[in-house]
Amino acid sequence: MTKQDLIDSVASKTGYSKTQVKETLGTLLDTIQGSLAKGQTVTFTGFGTFKTYKRKARMGRNPQTGKEIQIPAARVPKFKAGKALKDAVR
């Protein structure tokens, strides 16, 4: 499902216009992204939790040349599915 598919589905189920749903979804995603950028955790009970974690620096390999390279440490987003989501998918 793409973002546009999600917008179409929500619009048809709620009766809101696609423009309203697109703006709302955009605001939701921007808010989640902003919270993660601040290092905050975003939790939707039953659905899941978005958070960031620190990935350590490590050695990697350039696939084109085979030369070893240093990959710097980074903070990356992570999603952990909640119980209700896991049960719905099973």
N, C-alpha and C positions, 0 to 999 in steps of 0.2 A: 504494500500500500504506500503510495506516495503522499506527500503533503497535500497535493491537490485532491487526491482521492479522499483523504480524511476530511478536507473542507467540504467536499460535495456530500459526503455521508452525513456529517453533522448538520449541514444546512437542510438536507431533506428530512432528517429525523426531528429537527427542532422547529422548522418553519422560519428560521432566521435567514436573511439573505447571505449569499456566499461572501459578499464584501464584509458584512458584520462578523461572520465566522472567521474569515481570513485575518481581520484586524485583531480579533480576540485571541486567536491562536498565536499570531505574531507577538502580541503582548505577553502571553503566557511563556512562550519560548525565550523571549528577551529577558523576562524576569528570572527564569530559571538560570539562564546563562550568566546574568549579572550576579546572582547569589553565589554561583559556583566560582566566579571570578574573585569574589570577596572571601572565598574559603568557607562559605556557609554550606550546610547540608540542606537539601530540599526533600521532604518526605511526604508522600501521598499514602496514607494508611491503607493497606490492602493492595495497593498497586506496586509501590516500590520506593526506593531511595536513590537520589542522585547525590554524589559527593565527589570530592577530589582526593587523590592520594599522590604522594611523592614517589616518583620512579627514580631509582638510583642511577648514577652515571655508570656506563658499562662500555666494554669494548664490543665493536661490531665489525662487520666485514662489508666492504663495497662489493656488491654482486657483479659489477662490470669488470673490476680490476682484480678483485680478490685481496686488495690491500686492507689491512686492519685500520679501523678508524675509532676515535673516541666519540661515543654518543653521550652528550651532556645530560645531567639530571634534569628532570622536568616534572611539573605538576600536571596530572592528566585527569579527565573526568571518568567516573565509573558509575554504573547503574546496577543496583541489586534489586531483583524482583521480589515483591512481597508474596506472602503465602497465598492470598486470593488470586493473584495473577498466575502463580505457578500452578495452582489447582485448576484454573480455567483452561490452561494450555494443555494439561495432561490428558 
